[in-house]
Amino acid sequence: MKKKKRKIEIVFDVQARWEYLTGFHKRKLERQKKVEEFKKKKEKNKRLRIRKNVKEKKNIEIQKYIKSISITQENTVQNFQEFSVLDESKNNNTRQNRYDDQNYTTVTITEDLS
């Protein structure tokens, strides 16, 4: 025996039709809300990227400044050492008092008449 095919039955639902027709506005508002949320997220990410870039630039500038200061300090120390060697050879009248106790400090008096 052959199986009989069921006929497709179309049911008209008034309530579903009403929801579909009146739902256009709701769906439109939902889409607008999603777009607005997307724009907010995008703007927030943009602000965060800008802050991150500014922070990185500041860190780079600070590192450059620290490096330049350290180079300057090294040059100053070298110049001071050279000056000290030259200065010691010029000064003949030097007195130095040293104390072993920790409460005292070393005092060096240099007299230069020239």
Jmol script that loads the backbone (N, CA, C; Angstrom):
load data "model"
ATOM      1  N   MET A   1       0.815  -1.166   0.000  1.00  0.00           N
ATOM      2  CA  MET A   1       0.000   0.000   0.000  1.00  0.00           C
ATOM      3  C   MET A   1       0.873   1.250   0.000  1.00  0.00           C
ATOM      4  N   LYS A   2       0.372   2.189  -0.674  1.00  0.00           N
ATOM      5  CA  LYS A   2       1.093   3.441  -0.761  1.00  0.00           C
ATOM      6  C   LYS A   2       0.684   4.346   0.389  1.00  0.00           C
ATOM      7  N   LYS A   3       1.717   5.066   0.841  1.00  0.00           N
ATOM      8  CA  LYS A   3       1.422   6.038   1.895  1.00  0.00           C
ATOM      9  C   LYS A   3       0.831   7.280   1.264  1.00  0.00           C
ATOM     10  N   LYS A   4      -0.139   7.794   1.895  1.00  0.00           N
ATOM     11  CA  LYS A   4      -0.756   9.006   1.399  1.00  0.00           C
ATOM     12  C   LYS A   4       0.053  10.209   1.896  1.00  0.00           C
ATOM     13  N   LYS A   5       0.270  11.138   1.011  1.00  0.00           N
ATOM     14  CA  LYS A   5       0.971  12.360   1.387  1.00  0.00           C
ATOM     15  C   LYS A   5       0.001  13.267   2.112  1.00  0.00           C
ATOM     16  N   ARG A   6       0.519  13.839   3.137  1.00  0.00           N
ATOM     17  CA  ARG A   6      -0.305  14.792   3.877  1.00  0.00           C
ATOM     18  C   ARG A   6      -0.353  16.098   3.118  1.00  0.00           C
ATOM     19  N   LYS A   7      -1.448  16.678   3.112  1.00  0.00           N
ATOM     20  CA  LYS A   7      -1.592  17.964   2.471  1.00  0.00           C
ATOM     21  C   LYS A   7      -1.065  19.038   3.423  1.00  0.00           C
ATOM     22  N   ILE A   8      -0.419  20.032   2.832  1.00  0.00           N
ATOM     23  CA  ILE A   8       0.099  21.142   3.622  1.00  0.00           C
ATOM     24  C   ILE A   8      -1.067  22.038   3.980  1.00  0.00           C
ATOM     25  N   GLU A   9      -1.145  22.283   5.235  1.00  0.00           N
ATOM     26  CA  GLU A   9      -2.250  23.095   5.714  1.00  0.00           C
ATOM     27  C   GLU A   9      -1.695  24.455   6.138  1.00  0.00           C
ATOM     28  N   ILE A  10      -2.221  25.493   5.612  1.00  0.00           N
ATOM     29  CA  ILE A  10      -1.806  26.846   5.955  1.00  0.00           C
ATOM     30  C   ILE A  10      -2.839  27.411   6.906  1.00  0.00           C
ATOM     31  N   VAL A  11      -2.313  27.849   8.051  1.00  0.00           N
ATOM     32  CA  VAL A  11      -3.198  28.396   9.071  1.00  0.00           C
ATOM     33  C   VAL A  11      -2.930  29.890   9.156  1.00  0.00           C
ATOM     34  N   PHE A  12      -3.952  30.648   9.120  1.00  0.00           N
ATOM     35  CA  PHE A  12      -3.832  32.095   9.218  1.00  0.00           C
ATOM     36  C   PHE A  12      -4.007  32.486  10.673  1.00  0.00           C
ATOM     37  N   ASP A  13      -2.910  33.043  11.237  1.00  0.00           N
ATOM     38  CA  ASP A  13      -2.932  33.449  12.639  1.00  0.00           C
ATOM     39  C   ASP A  13      -2.978  34.970  12.685  1.00  0.00           C
ATOM     40  N   VAL A  14      -4.056  35.501  13.145  1.00  0.00           N
ATOM     41  CA  VAL A  14      -4.264  36.949  13.186  1.00  0.00           C
ATOM     42  C   VAL A  14      -3.270  37.608  14.147  1.00  0.00           C
ATOM     43  N   GLN A  15      -3.044  36.990  15.286  1.00  0.00           N
ATOM     44  CA  GLN A  15      -2.139  37.560  16.289  1.00  0.00           C
ATOM     45  C   GLN A  15      -0.699  37.618  15.756  1.00  0.00           C
ATOM     46  N   ALA A  16      -0.237  36.586  15.079  1.00  0.00           N
ATOM     47  CA  ALA A  16       1.116  36.565  14.515  1.00  0.00           C
ATOM     48  C   ALA A  16       1.259  37.627  13.437  1.00  0.00           C
ATOM     49  N   ARG A  17       0.206  37.790  12.621  1.00  0.00           N
ATOM     50  CA  ARG A  17       0.247  38.825  11.586  1.00  0.00           C
ATOM     51  C   ARG A  17       0.336  40.210  12.215  1.00  0.00           C
ATOM     52  N   TRP A  18      -0.426  40.417  13.266  1.00  0.00           N
ATOM     53  CA  TRP A  18      -0.418  41.715  13.947  1.00  0.00           C
ATOM     54  C   TRP A  18       0.972  41.986  14.553  1.00  0.00           C
ATOM     55  N   GLU A  19       1.605  40.990  15.176  1.00  0.00           N
ATOM     56  CA  GLU A  19       2.958  41.137  15.739  1.00  0.00           C
ATOM     57  C   GLU A  19       3.964  41.476  14.647  1.00  0.00           C
ATOM     58  N   TYR A  20       3.859  40.801  13.521  1.00  0.00           N
ATOM     59  CA  TYR A  20       4.785  41.037  12.418  1.00  0.00           C
ATOM     60  C   TYR A  20       4.655  42.462  11.893  1.00  0.00           C
ATOM     61  N   LEU A  21       3.435  42.899  11.694  1.00  0.00           N
ATOM     62  CA  LEU A  21       3.215  44.230  11.128  1.00  0.00           C
ATOM     63  C   LEU A  21       3.574  45.344  12.109  1.00  0.00           C
ATOM     64  N   THR A  22       3.288  45.149  13.370  1.00  0.00           N
ATOM     65  CA  THR A  22       3.599  46.195  14.351  1.00  0.00           C
ATOM     66  C   THR A  22       5.036  46.089  14.861  1.00  0.00           C
ATOM     67  N   GLY A  23       5.724  45.026  14.530  1.00  0.00           N
ATOM     68  CA  GLY A  23       7.088  44.819  15.017  1.00  0.00           C
ATOM     69  C   GLY A  23       8.144  45.566  14.232  1.00  0.00           C
ATOM     70  N   PHE A  24       7.776  46.173  13.104  1.00  0.00           N
ATOM     71  CA  PHE A  24       8.757  46.900  12.312  1.00  0.00           C
ATOM     72  C   PHE A  24       9.405  48.007  13.133  1.00  0.00           C
ATOM     73  N   HIS A  25       8.594  48.757  13.822  1.00  0.00           N
ATOM     74  CA  HIS A  25       9.105  49.866  14.624  1.00  0.00           C
ATOM     75  C   HIS A  25      10.016  49.354  15.741  1.00  0.00           C
ATOM     76  N   LYS A  26       9.577  48.271  16.399  1.00  0.00           N
ATOM     77  CA  LYS A  26      10.390  47.703  17.487  1.00  0.00           C
ATOM     78  C   LYS A  26      11.744  47.235  16.964  1.00  0.00           C
ATOM     79  N   ARG A  27      11.722  46.548  15.827  1.00  0.00           N
ATOM     80  CA  ARG A  27      12.977  46.043  15.267  1.00  0.00           C
ATOM     81  C   ARG A  27      13.873  47.190  14.816  1.00  0.00           C
ATOM     82  N   LYS A  28      13.252  48.243  14.294  1.00  0.00           N
ATOM     83  CA  LYS A  28      14.018  49.414  13.875  1.00  0.00           C
ATOM     84  C   LYS A  28      14.703  50.049  15.085  1.00  0.00           C
ATOM     85  N   LEU A  29      13.978  50.183  16.189  1.00  0.00           N
ATOM     86  CA  LEU A  29      14.556  50.744  17.412  1.00  0.00           C
ATOM     87  C   LEU A  29      15.680  49.855  17.952  1.00  0.00           C
ATOM     88  N   GLU A  30      15.507  48.536  17.866  1.00  0.00           N
ATOM     89  CA  GLU A  30      16.554  47.610  18.302  1.00  0.00           C
ATOM     90  C   GLU A  30      17.823  47.791  17.475  1.00  0.00           C
ATOM     91  N   ARG A  31      17.656  47.911  16.153  1.00  0.00           N
ATOM     92  CA  ARG A  31      18.821  48.114  15.284  1.00  0.00           C
ATOM     93  C   ARG A  31      19.526  49.417  15.626  1.00  0.00           C
ATOM     94  N   GLN A  32      18.757  50.474  15.848  1.00  0.00           N
ATOM     95  CA  GLN A  32      19.350  51.764  16.195  1.00  0.00           C
ATOM     96  C   GLN A  32      20.100  51.679  17.521  1.00  0.00           C
ATOM     97  N   LYS A  33      19.536  50.958  18.471  1.00  0.00           N
ATOM     98  CA  LYS A  33      20.169  50.800  19.774  1.00  0.00           C
ATOM     99  C   LYS A  33      21.492  50.031  19.640  1.00  0.00           C
ATOM    100  N   LYS A  34      21.493  48.977  18.830  1.00  0.00           N
ATOM    101  CA  LYS A  34      22.719  48.206  18.607  1.00  0.00           C
ATOM    102  C   LYS A  34      23.793  49.059  17.945  1.00  0.00           C
ATOM    103  N   VAL A  35      23.382  49.871  16.969  1.00  0.00           N
ATOM    104  CA  VAL A  35      24.333  50.753  16.283  1.00  0.00           C
ATOM    105  C   VAL A  35      24.920  51.755  17.272  1.00  0.00           C
ATOM    106  N   GLU A  36      24.068  52.304  18.131  1.00  0.00           N
ATOM    107  CA  GLU A  36      24.537  53.271  19.123  1.00  0.00           C
ATOM    108  C   GLU A  36      25.528  52.622  20.090  1.00  0.00           C
ATOM    109  N   GLU A  37      25.229  51.405  20.547  1.00  0.00           N
ATOM    110  CA  GLU A  37      26.145  50.691  21.434  1.00  0.00           C
ATOM    111  C   GLU A  37      27.471  50.416  20.730  1.00  0.00           C
ATOM    112  N   PHE A  38      27.397  50.033  19.461  1.00  0.00           N
ATOM    113  CA  PHE A  38      28.609  49.777  18.687  1.00  0.00           C
ATOM    114  C   PHE A  38      29.461  51.039  18.579  1.00  0.00           C
ATOM    115  N   LYS A  39      28.798  52.179  18.319  1.00  0.00           N
ATOM    116  CA  LYS A  39      29.527  53.450  18.220  1.00  0.00           C
ATOM    117  C   LYS A  39      30.185  53.810  19.550  1.00  0.00           C
ATOM    118  N   LYS A  40      29.481  53.574  20.666  1.00  0.00           N
ATOM    119  CA  LYS A  40      30.047  53.861  21.984  1.00  0.00           C
ATOM    120  C   LYS A  40      31.282  53.007  22.242  1.00  0.00           C
ATOM    121  N   LYS A  41      31.191  51.715  21.912  1.00  0.00           N
ATOM    122  CA  LYS A  41      32.337  50.823  22.105  1.00  0.00           C
ATOM    123  C   LYS A  41      33.512  51.262  21.241  1.00  0.00           C
ATOM    124  N   LYS A  42      33.208  51.631  20.008  1.00  0.00           N
ATOM    125  CA  LYS A  42      34.251  52.069  19.087  1.00  0.00           C
ATOM    126  C   LYS A  42      34.930  53.337  19.609  1.00  0.00           C
ATOM    127  N   GLU A  43      34.142  54.282  20.087  1.00  0.00           N
ATOM    128  CA  GLU A  43      34.680  55.534  20.638  1.00  0.00           C
ATOM    129  C   GLU A  43      35.526  55.261  21.880  1.00  0.00           C
ATOM    130  N   LYS A  44      35.044  54.367  22.727  1.00  0.00           N
ATOM    131  CA  LYS A  44      35.789  54.017  23.944  1.00  0.00           C
ATOM    132  C   LYS A  44      37.130  53.386  23.580  1.00  0.00           C
ATOM    133  N   ASN A  45      37.123  52.465  22.627  1.00  0.00           N
ATOM    134  CA  ASN A  45      38.369  51.837  22.183  1.00  0.00           C
ATOM    135  C   ASN A  45      39.319  52.865  21.580  1.00  0.00           C
ATOM    136  N   LYS A  46      38.763  53.828  20.862  1.00  0.00           N
ATOM    137  CA  LYS A  46      39.586  54.882  20.267  1.00  0.00           C
ATOM    138  C   LYS A  46      40.252  55.712  21.362  1.00  0.00           C
ATOM    139  N   ARG A  47      39.469  56.092  22.386  1.00  0.00           N
ATOM    140  CA  ARG A  47      40.035  56.859  23.502  1.00  0.00           C
ATOM    141  C   ARG A  47      41.125  56.059  24.213  1.00  0.00           C
ATOM    142  N   LEU A  48      40.887  54.767  24.417  1.00  0.00           N
ATOM    143  CA  LEU A  48      41.881  53.923  25.082  1.00  0.00           C
ATOM    144  C   LEU A  48      43.163  53.826  24.255  1.00  0.00           C
ATOM    145  N   ARG A  49      43.025  53.682  22.933  1.00  0.00           N
ATOM    146  CA  ARG A  49      44.212  53.627  22.074  1.00  0.00           C
ATOM    147  C   ARG A  49      44.982  54.941  22.130  1.00  0.00           C
ATOM    148  N   ILE A  50      44.257  56.059  22.127  1.00  0.00           N
ATOM    149  CA  ILE A  50      44.916  57.366  22.195  1.00  0.00           C
ATOM    150  C   ILE A  50      45.665  57.500  23.510  1.00  0.00           C
ATOM    151  N   ARG A  51      45.028  57.125  24.616  1.00  0.00           N
ATOM    152  CA  ARG A  51      45.694  57.185  25.921  1.00  0.00           C
ATOM    153  C   ARG A  51      46.939  56.308  25.943  1.00  0.00           C
ATOM    154  N   LYS A  52      46.813  55.119  25.380  1.00  0.00           N
ATOM    155  CA  LYS A  52      47.949  54.194  25.356  1.00  0.00           C
ATOM    156  C   LYS A  52      49.098  54.788  24.547  1.00  0.00           C
ATOM    157  N   ASN A  53      48.790  55.369  23.383  1.00  0.00           N
ATOM    158  CA  ASN A  53      49.826  55.978  22.550  1.00  0.00           C
ATOM    159  C   ASN A  53      50.492  57.145  23.265  1.00  0.00           C
ATOM    160  N   VAL A  54      49.695  57.975  23.930  1.00  0.00           N
ATOM    161  CA  VAL A  54      50.252  59.115  24.661  1.00  0.00           C
ATOM    162  C   VAL A  54      51.160  58.620  25.782  1.00  0.00           C
ATOM    163  N   LYS A  55      50.719  57.592  26.482  1.00  0.00           N
ATOM    164  CA  LYS A  55      51.520  57.032  27.574  1.00  0.00           C
ATOM    165  C   LYS A  55      52.836  56.468  27.047  1.00  0.00           C
ATOM    166  N   GLU A  56      52.783  55.756  25.927  1.00  0.00           N
ATOM    167  CA  GLU A  56      54.001  55.203  25.336  1.00  0.00           C
ATOM    168  C   GLU A  56      54.948  56.318  24.906  1.00  0.00           C
ATOM    169  N   LYS A  57      54.404  57.377  24.302  1.00  0.00           N
ATOM    170  CA  LYS A  57      55.243  58.499  23.880  1.00  0.00           C
ATOM    171  C   LYS A  57      55.900  59.166  25.083  1.00  0.00           C
ATOM    172  N   LYS A  58      55.136  59.333  26.172  1.00  0.00           N
ATOM    173  CA  LYS A  58      55.701  59.927  27.382  1.00  0.00           C
ATOM    174  C   LYS A  58      56.817  59.055  27.932  1.00  0.00           C
ATOM    175  N   ASN A  59      56.604  57.734  27.949  1.00  0.00           N
ATOM    176  CA  ASN A  59      57.631  56.824  28.448  1.00  0.00           C
ATOM    177  C   ASN A  59      58.889  56.900  27.592  1.00  0.00           C
ATOM    178  N   ILE A  60      58.721  56.991  26.278  1.00  0.00           N
ATOM    179  CA  ILE A  60      59.876  57.112  25.385  1.00  0.00           C
ATOM    180  C   ILE A  60      60.617  58.411  25.668  1.00  0.00           C
ATOM    181  N   GLU A  61      59.887  59.512  25.828  1.00  0.00           N
ATOM    182  CA  GLU A  61      60.513  60.800  26.129  1.00  0.00           C
ATOM    183  C   GLU A  61      61.250  60.756  27.466  1.00  0.00           C
ATOM    184  N   ILE A  62      60.650  60.116  28.451  1.00  0.00           N
ATOM    185  CA  ILE A  62      61.288  59.996  29.764  1.00  0.00           C
ATOM    186  C   ILE A  62      62.571  59.189  29.644  1.00  0.00           C
ATOM    187  N   GLN A  63      62.535  58.096  28.887  1.00  0.00           N
ATOM    188  CA  GLN A  63      63.732  57.269  28.711  1.00  0.00           C
ATOM    189  C   GLN A  63      64.831  58.063  28.004  1.00  0.00           C
ATOM    190  N   LYS A  64      64.460  58.846  26.988  1.00  0.00           N
ATOM    191  CA  LYS A  64      65.445  59.682  26.298  1.00  0.00           C
ATOM    192  C   LYS A  64      66.039  60.708  27.263  1.00  0.00           C
ATOM    193  N   TYR A  65      65.184  61.314  28.074  1.00  0.00           N
ATOM    194  CA  TYR A  65      65.649  62.316  29.029  1.00  0.00           C
ATOM    195  C   TYR A  65      66.599  61.694  30.044  1.00  0.00           C
ATOM    196  N   ILE A  66      66.229  60.527  30.566  1.00  0.00           N
ATOM    197  CA  ILE A  66      67.084  59.839  31.540  1.00  0.00           C
ATOM    198  C   ILE A  66      68.421  59.483  30.902  1.00  0.00           C
ATOM    199  N   LYS A  67      68.382  59.016  29.669  1.00  0.00           N
ATOM    200  CA  LYS A  67      69.617  58.660  28.970  1.00  0.00           C
ATOM    201  C   LYS A  67      70.490  59.895  28.772  1.00  0.00           C
ATOM    202  N   SER A  68      69.885  61.012  28.376  1.00  0.00           N
ATOM    203  CA  SER A  68      70.668  62.235  28.167  1.00  0.00           C
ATOM    204  C   SER A  68      71.260  62.737  29.482  1.00  0.00           C
ATOM    205  N   ILE A  69      70.499  62.608  30.566  1.00  0.00           N
ATOM    206  CA  ILE A  69      71.010  63.030  31.871  1.00  0.00           C
ATOM    207  C   ILE A  69      72.177  62.148  32.293  1.00  0.00           C
ATOM    208  N   SER A  70      72.058  60.842  32.086  1.00  0.00           N
ATOM    209  CA  SER A  70      73.138  59.939  32.484  1.00  0.00           C
ATOM    210  C   SER A  70      74.394  60.223  31.670  1.00  0.00           C
ATOM    211  N   ILE A  71      74.235  60.515  30.375  1.00  0.00           N
ATOM    212  CA  ILE A  71      75.392  60.857  29.543  1.00  0.00           C
ATOM    213  C   ILE A  71      76.004  62.161  30.031  1.00  0.00           C
ATOM    214  N   THR A  72      75.174  63.134  30.348  1.00  0.00           N
ATOM    215  CA  THR A  72      75.657  64.415  30.852  1.00  0.00           C
ATOM    216  C   THR A  72      76.389  64.232  32.173  1.00  0.00           C
ATOM    217  N   GLN A  73      75.839  63.402  33.041  1.00  0.00           N
ATOM    218  CA  GLN A  73      76.492  63.149  34.325  1.00  0.00           C
ATOM    219  C   GLN A  73      77.835  62.461  34.130  1.00  0.00           C
ATOM    220  N   GLU A  74      77.908  61.510  33.207  1.00  0.00           N
ATOM    221  CA  GLU A  74      79.175  60.837  32.938  1.00  0.00           C
ATOM    222  C   GLU A  74      80.204  61.835  32.425  1.00  0.00           C
ATOM    223  N   ASN A  75      79.785  62.711  31.520  1.00  0.00           N
ATOM    224  CA  ASN A  75      80.697  63.728  30.998  1.00  0.00           C
ATOM    225  C   ASN A  75      81.140  64.671  32.111  1.00  0.00           C
ATOM    226  N   THR A  76      80.219  65.030  32.984  1.00  0.00           N
ATOM    227  CA  THR A  76      80.547  65.918  34.094  1.00  0.00           C
ATOM    228  C   THR A  76      81.552  65.261  35.028  1.00  0.00           C
ATOM    229  N   VAL A  77      81.339  63.995  35.325  1.00  0.00           N
ATOM    230  CA  VAL A  77      82.269  63.277  36.203  1.00  0.00           C
ATOM    231  C   VAL A  77      83.642  63.210  35.559  1.00  0.00           C
ATOM    232  N   GLN A  78      83.706  62.914  34.272  1.00  0.00           N
ATOM    233  CA  GLN A  78      84.995  62.856  33.581  1.00  0.00           C
ATOM    234  C   GLN A  78      85.669  64.224  33.590  1.00  0.00           C
ATOM    235  N   ASN A  79      84.914  65.270  33.306  1.00  0.00           N
ATOM    236  CA  ASN A  79      85.477  66.618  33.318  1.00  0.00           C
ATOM    237  C   ASN A  79      85.941  66.998  34.717  1.00  0.00           C
ATOM    238  N   PHE A  80      85.173  66.624  35.714  1.00  0.00           N
ATOM    239  CA  PHE A  80      85.551  66.932  37.084  1.00  0.00           C
ATOM    240  C   PHE A  80      86.826  66.199  37.461  1.00  0.00           C
ATOM    241  N   GLN A  81      86.950  64.945  37.059  1.00  0.00           N
ATOM    242  CA  GLN A  81      88.163  64.188  37.366  1.00  0.00           C
ATOM    243  C   GLN A  81      89.365  64.806  36.671  1.00  0.00           C
ATOM    244  N   GLU A  82      89.212  65.210  35.429  1.00  0.00           N
ATOM    245  CA  GLU A  82      90.302  65.870  34.717  1.00  0.00           C
ATOM    246  C   GLU A  82      90.655  67.185  35.405  1.00  0.00           C
ATOM    247  N   PHE A  83      89.659  67.925  35.792  1.00  0.00           N
ATOM    248  CA  PHE A  83      89.890  69.192  36.472  1.00  0.00           C
ATOM    249  C   PHE A  83      90.583  68.956  37.810  1.00  0.00           C
ATOM    250  N   SER A  84      90.174  67.925  38.527  1.00  0.00           N
ATOM    251  CA  SER A  84      90.773  67.627  39.824  1.00  0.00           C
ATOM    252  C   SER A  84      92.243  67.288  39.674  1.00  0.00           C
ATOM    253  N   VAL A  85      92.583  66.525  38.658  1.00  0.00           N
ATOM    254  CA  VAL A  85      93.984  66.158  38.432  1.00  0.00           C
ATOM    255  C   VAL A  85      94.786  67.404  38.115  1.00  0.00           C
ATOM    256  N   LEU A  86      94.259  68.272  37.283  1.00  0.00           N
ATOM    257  CA  LEU A  86      94.949  69.514  36.950  1.00  0.00           C
ATOM    258  C   LEU A  86      95.014  70.439  38.159  1.00  0.00           C
ATOM    259  N   ASP A  87      93.956  70.497  38.923  1.00  0.00           N
ATOM    260  CA  ASP A  87      93.889  71.378  40.078  1.00  0.00           C
ATOM    261  C   ASP A  87      94.859  70.932  41.167  1.00  0.00           C
ATOM    262  N   GLU A  88      95.007  69.651  41.374  1.00  0.00           N
ATOM    263  CA  GLU A  88      95.912  69.147  42.405  1.00  0.00           C
ATOM    264  C   GLU A  88      97.360  69.467  42.067  1.00  0.00           C
ATOM    265  N   SER A  89      97.683  69.448  40.799  1.00  0.00           N
ATOM    266  CA  SER A  89      99.057  69.761  40.416  1.00  0.00           C
ATOM    267  C   SER A  89      99.353  71.246  40.624  1.00  0.00           C
ATOM    268  N   LYS A  90      98.362  72.119  40.524  1.00  0.00           N
ATOM    269  CA  LYS A  90      98.558  73.547  40.723  1.00  0.00           C
ATOM    270  C   LYS A  90      98.666  73.909  42.198  1.00  0.00           C
ATOM    271  N   ASN A  91      97.876  73.272  43.032  1.00  0.00           N
ATOM    272  CA  ASN A  91      97.824  73.643  44.440  1.00  0.00           C
ATOM    273  C   ASN A  91      98.929  72.945  45.224  1.00  0.00           C
ATOM    274  N   ASN A  92      99.734  73.761  45.824  1.00  0.00           N
ATOM    275  CA  ASN A  92     100.817  73.209  46.635  1.00  0.00           C
ATOM    276  C   ASN A  92     100.474  73.265  48.110  1.00  0.00           C
ATOM    277  N   ASN A  93      99.690  74.226  48.502  1.00  0.00           N
ATOM    278  CA  ASN A  93      99.359  74.409  49.910  1.00  0.00           C
ATOM    279  C   ASN A  93      98.040  73.711  50.218  1.00  0.00           C
ATOM    280  N   THR A  94      98.127  72.503  50.696  1.00  0.00           N
ATOM    281  CA  THR A  94      96.929  71.742  51.019  1.00  0.00           C
ATOM    282  C   THR A  94      97.102  71.123  52.386  1.00  0.00           C
ATOM    283  N   ARG A  95      96.099  71.303  53.220  1.00  0.00           N
ATOM    284  CA  ARG A  95      96.090  70.679  54.537  1.00  0.00           C
ATOM    285  C   ARG A  95      94.898  69.756  54.597  1.00  0.00           C
ATOM    286  N   GLN A  96      95.105  68.651  55.270  1.00  0.00           N
ATOM    287  CA  GLN A  96      94.007  67.712  55.371  1.00  0.00           C
ATOM    288  C   GLN A  96      93.982  67.152  56.782  1.00  0.00           C
ATOM    289  N   ASN A  97      92.801  67.223  57.377  1.00  0.00           N
ATOM    290  CA  ASN A  97      92.614  66.650  58.706  1.00  0.00           C
ATOM    291  C   ASN A  97      91.685  65.454  58.572  1.00  0.00           C
ATOM    292  N   ARG A  98      92.160  64.326  59.086  1.00  0.00           N
ATOM    293  CA  ARG A  98      91.338  63.125  59.023  1.00  0.00           C
ATOM    294  C   ARG A  98      91.144  62.583  60.418  1.00  0.00           C
ATOM    295  N   TYR A  99      89.926  62.142  60.645  1.00  0.00           N
ATOM    296  CA  TYR A  99      89.598  61.535  61.924  1.00  0.00           C
ATOM    297  C   TYR A  99      88.994  60.167  61.649  1.00  0.00           C
ATOM    298  N   ASP A 100      89.317  59.233  62.505  1.00  0.00           N
ATOM    299  CA  ASP A 100      88.803  57.879  62.316  1.00  0.00           C
ATOM    300  C   ASP A 100      87.409  57.700  62.899  1.00  0.00           C
ATOM    301  N   ASP A 101      87.030  58.568  63.792  1.00  0.00           N
ATOM    302  CA  ASP A 101      85.724  58.442  64.417  1.00  0.00           C
ATOM    303  C   ASP A 101      84.623  58.773  63.399  1.00  0.00           C
ATOM    304  N   GLN A 102      83.507  58.106  63.507  1.00  0.00           N
ATOM    305  CA  GLN A 102      82.427  58.305  62.541  1.00  0.00           C
ATOM    306  C   GLN A 102      81.673  59.615  62.769  1.00  0.00           C
ATOM    307  N   ASN A 103      81.849  60.230  63.901  1.00  0.00           N
ATOM    308  CA  ASN A 103      81.151  61.477  64.191  1.00  0.00           C
ATOM    309  C   ASN A 103      81.813  62.675  63.523  1.00  0.00           C
ATOM    310  N   TYR A 104      83.028  62.508  63.060  1.00  0.00           N
ATOM    311  CA  TYR A 104      83.746  63.607  62.432  1.00  0.00           C
ATOM    312  C   TYR A 104      83.766  63.424  60.921  1.00  0.00           C
ATOM    313  N   THR A 105      83.978  64.540  60.248  1.00  0.00           N
ATOM    314  CA  THR A 105      84.087  64.489  58.796  1.00  0.00           C
ATOM    315  C   THR A 105      85.478  64.917  58.388  1.00  0.00           C
ATOM    316  N   THR A 106      85.833  64.595  57.174  1.00  0.00           N
ATOM    317  CA  THR A 106      87.135  64.973  56.654  1.00  0.00           C
ATOM    318  C   THR A 106      87.032  66.383  56.095  1.00  0.00           C
ATOM    319  N   VAL A 107      87.964  67.239  56.498  1.00  0.00           N
ATOM    320  CA  VAL A 107      87.977  68.625  56.051  1.00  0.00           C
ATOM    321  C   VAL A 107      89.258  68.842  55.275  1.00  0.00           C
ATOM    322  N   THR A 108      89.125  69.360  54.075  1.00  0.00           N
ATOM    323  CA  THR A 108      90.288  69.654  53.253  1.00  0.00           C
ATOM    324  C   THR A 108      90.282  71.143  52.972  1.00  0.00           C
ATOM    325  N   ILE A 109      91.374  71.788  53.282  1.00  0.00           N
ATOM    326  CA  ILE A 109      91.502  73.222  53.043  1.00  0.00           C
ATOM    327  C   ILE A 109      92.545  73.396  51.957  1.00  0.00           C
ATOM    328  N   THR A 110      92.164  74.079  50.918  1.00  0.00           N
ATOM    329  CA  THR A 110      93.076  74.296  49.809  1.00  0.00           C
ATOM    330  C   THR A 110      93.275  75.794  49.659  1.00  0.00           C
ATOM    331  N   GLU A 111      94.532  76.182  49.616  1.00  0.00           N
ATOM    332  CA  GLU A 111      94.853  77.600  49.451  1.00  0.00           C
ATOM    333  C   GLU A 111      95.553  77.770  48.120  1.00  0.00           C
ATOM    334  N   ASP A 112      95.045  78.674  47.353  1.00  0.00           N
ATOM    335  CA  ASP A 112      95.653  78.948  46.065  1.00  0.00           C
ATOM    336  C   ASP A 112      95.893  80.444  45.989  1.00  0.00           C
ATOM    337  N   LEU A 113      97.134  80.826  45.822  1.00  0.00           N
ATOM    338  CA  LEU A 113      97.480  82.242  45.799  1.00  0.00           C
ATOM    339  C   LEU A 113      97.514  82.805  44.383  1.00  0.00           C
ATOM    340  N   SER A 114      97.511  81.970  43.417  1.00  0.00           N
ATOM    341  CA  SER A 114      97.598  82.482  42.057  1.00  0.00           C
ATOM    342  C   SER A 114      96.279  82.847  41.472  1.00  0.00           C
TER     343      SER A 114
END
end "model"
wireframe off; spacefill off
backbone 0.3
color backbone group
